[in-house]
């Protein structure tokens, strides 16, 4: 009885903690309802409410009558009414996200104010663990000096928020947070009025772009998150880390000047499968990035000029500061005794000139006088350090915080380029370009038909040559001309914006050593790789393989071993700080082999790479190509990084952030700061924490891995059998998901498929996973697990079966890889809804096909649930993550209507006869809105 009371008390406490969240959701829902009544009328509001209530009944009771009633209601809606209803539920999803984010912030602050133990994933928590484990200060400071942790923002073909919407939602979040403060009745009333006004603004603002998205749109969308979060929160995180190290290890802890967290981007440089990315988009990306960061520097420098009114009549300054002041463009007698202001006015003038030189066209505040631009960001940073040092030496240290020191941090982190732009292209393109160059130079015809050994021999011979293959007097194909122009532009960008502006070249579909050597030759053709008089090569770009499919992952270690045995490559790696990066693709391997096998092959590839790199004496940096959904490597980053095999992190980590994940992590500054902290802490812990005493290793770990190998093979067969071997499955997929609409409505700058076919092999992994999320099956995140576990258990004798279940439970308790795998799958299953999915299945007009495929999926789903329960011991989804469980319970009854409406709109669109009718903007707009709303509601489906 005592335990029952304790459990009840805990539930009540959780309910009390969530009361403010429920209150906020009700408030925002009520205000949205008020706006709906006012803008669209009582009748439309009544329709929305009736649909909501019926959808809730359908969810809670699985009521066939409710399904029929809902279907009837949706069919009689006019197109205008349908769009209004879709907008209402889409905006509710966005408002619910704002309320949840604010509640996370509220609970975190309550935790800090209560003086509780540091939260898991905080800097303080990580340093506590390290200190308790005997890790010394020198080890911690060495980590930060040598580490590179890089979140890389990538575009998403289905989610680009307009800045107007982001701004309105930012205001709503600010106003909602204000309500936690003690407000007078008048202030509370004013707050409520402003909330309603901002929601009304949202309602009257177009949520999405309806012209075809361009790469420029995607660049501008990503840059909005820098203004919201990264520009201020990343430097502030550096300051916090330095403070925490001093508190944990003593005030003698040295300052850490290294930029261990650096931002990356693919937007404008990722050409793989995107014909819209070219030399022009790369140049545009850097111009926009430079404008963004220099606008920030100009604003902060101007603000510092207003703040630092220090007079030499009151206090002295350093000779270096006086020299900087004397060199200023400001000659006003009014500021003759104010050296900091004069110095900053001169620095502002130099920044303004720098901004213009790097492509900015609109400097909002005119500078005083003309000054030469800064040659490089290090010179700007050095000037800021002069100010800091002078203040420190003249009783002004307190004046340097927070703005001046934060600006200095920002200059070191972001430079004039803001984020490193990665280049990416497919290996088959490189092969075609080189085949043409070799043929037209008279070196080798038919390069593409050579075997691997012959290709490697030819490429190495070419790299030893001082002359070029390219001639300006020969005409080349458009493809070759474009590819060479892109590489030449990369060379120019590095000269103009700095070496960090572009430093990585990623090769998609790396299958052989020649795929890597080809890029070295192309670099040589464009000045990015140069040969000195001594025959030694210098390369500007690190050439990075991307291993994506299951076979690619299996070949990864062997390819890297052969590559690193090449003497020229060995020397280039030494010049890269004896570090080499390898990118691992989660999404293509998942589409290729399913969730279980993808994760297992990634794990094996990482271990094999660690062994090969250790043997070669090279530091391995892994770049994880994770997407939003678990099927594409998504899930909580903190747990995923800690679950990496030993030796695969070591202070070196890059990972992609994309789609609605960027919005959910970084559209709120405080939430964004927390996510950046989690990324640093997990990398710190994974790199330095000694393994716990009960960590599985040796024969026990080998036993776990042997079981996983058997399960993976069974899961692979089950997944491949459904997706690639079942007659009619492709037809089912294209009919029962919105993939056709995603492809036809041009929702992004990148085509949904690499080739103009309906083959799943040619489909890009993002729309593949995204489509399954939209129809609420999320199949890539769990299919094959139930069949595999069931078959593996039943393969034993009756006496052995109980022992096999016990072994799986032991793996779950003691092997972080397996525990994280099941935790992520648990989250996907919690978001899977067969009732909603059955509505999408109705879009399949072939009844026999529909029933056959959906029955198989349903059976696998229930078998997966049973197997997961037998291993974890709980039938409840997300038992270990009650916060997310409550979030799903709160939001899904309001999300479901969007799915029902999407099905109805897809039915209408597909029923339209000709192409002109199918292009009806009202129907297409409704589908696009519903896609955005469902993605916002699920938060990690892309």
QUIJOQUI-V964918 format. One record per residue. N is the residue number from 1. PSI is psi in whole degrees, 0 to 359 (none if undefined). Layout:
# QUIJOQUI-V964918
n/psi
N/PSI
N/PSI
This chain:
# QUIJOQUI-V964918
n/psi
1/320
2/319
3/322
4/317
5/316
6/316
7/320
8/316
9/319
10/319
11/318
12/320
13/319
14/318
15/318
16/319
17/327
18/355
19/316
20/326
21/312
22/322
23/318
24/317
25/317
26/318
27/310
28/322
29/319
30/318
31/321
32/320
33/318
34/316
35/320
36/315
37/313
38/319
39/323
40/347
41/159
42/324
43/316
44/319
45/318
46/321
47/315
48/315
49/319
50/318
51/317
52/312
53/321
54/321
55/322
56/318
57/320
58/318
59/311
60/330
61/355
62/44
63/116
64/326
65/321
66/322
67/316
68/318
69/317
70/317
71/317
72/318
73/316
74/327
75/329
76/357
77/138
78/168
79/320
80/317
81/318
82/314
83/319
84/317
85/317
86/316
87/318
88/312
89/329
90/315
91/327
92/321
93/317
94/319
95/322
96/322
97/317
98/314
99/319
100/316
101/317
102/327
103/322
104/316
105/316
106/314
107/323
108/317
109/321
110/321
111/316
112/319
113/329
114/352
115/26
116/171
117/151
118/142
119/146
120/134
121/358
122/159
123/317
124/318
125/313
126/316
127/324
128/311
129/316
130/317
131/317
132/331
133/3
134/14
135/129
136/161
137/316
138/323
139/318
140/314
141/324
142/321
143/309
144/330
145/332
146/349
147/153
148/113
149/120
150/107
151/131
152/114
153/132
154/156
155/161
156/131
157/356
158/2
159/102
160/106
161/140
162/146
163/324
164/320
165/316
166/319
167/315
168/318
169/326
170/318
171/319
172/318
173/317
174/317
175/324
176/319
177/326
178/330
179/347
180/348
181/158
182/113
183/145
184/161
185/320
186/318
187/320
188/320
189/318
190/319
191/314
192/319
193/317
194/322
195/313
196/321
197/318
198/325
199/322
200/321
201/315
202/314
203/327
204/3
205/137
206/124
207/323
208/162
209/138
210/355
211/159
212/132
213/142
214/167
215/324
216/321
217/316
218/324
219/312
220/323
221/314
222/322
223/335
224/329
225/336
226/316
227/322
228/315
229/297
230/319
231/325
232/320
233/328
234/312
235/322
236/324
237/319
238/314
239/316
240/318
241/316
242/318
243/315
244/321
245/317
246/320
247/324
248/324
249/1
250/156
251/349
252/359
253/131
254/154
255/146
256/108
257/346
258/149
259/85
260/340
261/122
262/141
263/147
264/165
265/147
266/353
267/111
268/345
269/349
270/101
271/347
272/110
273/6
274/97
275/350
276/354
277/128
278/192
279/323
280/320
281/326
282/314
283/318
284/319
285/314
286/324
287/316
288/320
289/315
290/319
291/318
292/312
293/324
294/328
295/318
296/313
297/318
298/316
299/315
300/321
301/320
302/315
303/321
304/322
305/325
306/326
307/318
308/73
309/23
310/132
311/139
312/351
313/340
314/324
315/151
316/177
317/167
318/155
319/322
320/319
321/320
322/321
323/319
324/320
325/318
326/332
327/358
328/155
329/351
330/119
331/17
332/134
333/335
334/339
335/22
336/335
337/10
338/76
339/327
340/315
341/315
342/318
343/315
344/325
345/319
346/319
347/321
348/316
349/320
350/320
351/319
352/318
353/321
354/314
355/316
356/319
357/333
358/12
359/354
360/141
361/355
362/91
363/114
364/319
365/122
366/135
367/164
368/112
369/178
370/140
371/156
372/145
373/158
374/131
375/327
376/160
377/334
378/327
379/321
380/315
381/321
382/321
383/318
384/323
385/328
386/316
387/314
388/313
389/322
390/317
391/316
392/323
393/351
394/46
395/32
396/19
397/323
398/335
399/342
400/341
401/141
402/342
403/313
404/311
405/324
406/321
407/321
408/317
409/313
410/318
411/321
412/324
413/312
414/343
415/216
416/3
417/342
418/303
419/145
420/126
421/116
422/145
423/141
424/136
425/160
426/144
427/328
428/331
429/315
430/318
431/317
432/319
433/314
434/325
435/319
436/317
437/315
438/316
439/314
440/340
441/355
442/21
443/315
444/125
445/152
446/37
447/318
448/337
449/357
450/153
451/172
452/316
453/319
454/322
455/312
456/315
457/316
458/317
459/317
460/323
461/321
462/321
463/337
464/349
465/139
466/340
467/167
468/157
469/325
470/143
471/134
472/352
473/6
474/141
475/134
476/166
477/161
478/322
479/312
480/317
481/317
482/315
483/319
484/324
485/322
486/316
487/322
488/322
489/322
490/319
491/314
492/320
493/318
494/322
495/323
496/317
497/353
498/159
499/334
500/351
501/318
502/122
503/1
504/138
505/115
506/134
507/109
508/150
509/46
510/120
511/346
512/167
513/324
514/331
515/327
516/317
517/329
518/322
519/326
520/319
521/318
522/325
523/319
524/325
525/341
526/15
527/3
528/341
529/127
530/149
531/126
532/176
533/333
534/5
535/356
536/142
537/148
538/128
539/134
540/328
541/133
542/127
543/119
544/121
545/145
546/113
547/118
548/305
549/170
550/310
551/323
552/315
553/322
554/333
555/351
556/308
557/319
558/319
559/315
560/326
561/316
562/320
563/314
564/353
565/349
566/122
567/316
568/318
569/321
570/316
571/323
572/320
573/321
574/321
575/343
576/18
577/29
578/37
579/140
580/135
581/146
582/131
583/136
584/129
585/124
586/321
587/316
588/323
589/327
590/314
591/327
592/315
593/1
594/167
595/309
596/311
597/321
598/309
599/320
600/317
601/325
602/316
603/312
604/319
605/319
606/314
607/319
608/321
609/319
610/315
611/314
612/317
613/321
614/319
615/325
616/353
617/31
618/137
619/128
620/128
621/119
622/137
623/111
624/114
625/70
626/143
627/193
628/312
629/155
630/326
631/345
632/25
633/8
634/196
635/173
636/124
637/323
638/307
639/322
640/319
641/319
642/335
643/1
644/146
645/147
646/134
647/0
648/355
649/288
650/43
651/4
652/116
653/128
654/147
655/149
656/145
657/129
658/162
659/217
660/347
661/322
662/314
663/316
664/331
665/327
666/8
667/354
668/127
669/317
670/320
671/319
672/318
673/317
674/319
675/323
676/320
677/318
678/320
679/315
680/314
681/317
682/321
683/319
684/311
685/315
686/331
687/322
688/337
689/126
690/150
691/143
692/160
693/327
694/14
695/140
696/133
697/177
698/219
699/325
700/313
701/319
702/323
703/317
704/315
705/325
706/319
707/315
708/323
709/318
710/317
711/319
712/317
713/320
714/319
715/321
716/314
717/318
718/317
719/311
720/323
721/318
722/307
723/321
724/346
725/351
726/119
727/132
728/356
729/320
730/317
731/319
732/313
733/314
734/336
735/323
736/5
737/167
738/25
739/320
740/321
741/321
742/319
743/318
744/334
745/6
746/53
747/354
748/179
749/346
750/133
751/151
752/336
753/148
754/334
755/162
756/65
757/172
758/11
759/135
760/329
761/327
762/350
763/139
764/149
765/330
766/304
767/332
768/304
769/321
770/321
771/320
772/329
773/318
774/321
775/8
776/24
777/327
778/39
779/322
780/347
781/1
782/339
783/133
784/341
785/311
786/313
787/317
788/311
789/316
790/316
791/322
792/318
793/314
794/348
795/340
796/167
797/170
798/320
799/329
800/338
801/317
802/322
803/325
804/320
805/318
806/323
807/320
808/322
809/322
810/320
811/320
812/322
813/329
814/359
815/104
816/323
817/311
818/322
819/317
820/321
821/311
822/325
823/316
824/320
825/323
826/317
827/317
828/316
829/327
830/331
831/352
832/138
833/105
834/328
835/314
836/316
837/327
838/330
839/321
840/324
841/331
842/344
843/343
844/112
845/335
846/103
847/317
848/316
849/314
850/309
851/323
852/312
853/314
854/326
855/316
856/317
857/317
858/316
859/318
860/322
861/311
862/324
863/323
864/316
865/316
866/316
867/320
868/319
869/318
870/333
871/314
872/340
873/9
874/140
875/338
876/136
877/143
878/37
879/330
880/359
881/70
882/332
883/313
884/323
885/316
886/325
887/315
888/317
889/320
890/321
891/333
892/325
893/336
894/343
895/325
896/317
897/327
898/320
899/315
900/319
901/323
902/316
903/314
904/317
905/321
906/319
907/313
908/315
909/317
910/339
911/343
912/139
913/302
914/174
915/325
916/318
917/322
918/342
919/10
920/117
921/333
922/315
923/314
924/321
925/318
926/319
927/315
928/317
929/319
930/323
931/314
932/318
933/318
934/317
935/318
936/322
937/323
938/330
939/339
940/68
941/3
942/none
